[in-house]
């Protein structure tokens, strides 16, 4: 990579961050079972299967969801497919759940 290409990439990333535009994020597909839902907090507790792309074993965890409205159709013991994205370093949020 040339020096000018590196500068252009750095500038593009800085402009995207400053404008609130997201740079392409890696999604991590997963499956699990709904345990509890807290619509007021926008969270769901899932017993999820291993998530290979994150190298996570199966476990039960609380997750925030980007779209609180997506929680309205969920029920305890329901099997779901969902996608996680890293919102902050080491902090994951559900970007899609069905």
Secondary structure, DSSP 8 states (H G I E B T S, - for coil): --HHHHHHHHHHHHHHHHHT------EEEEEEEEEEEETTTTEEEEEE--BGGGTB-SEEEEEEES-GGGGTT--TT-EEEEEEEEEETTEEEEEEE-
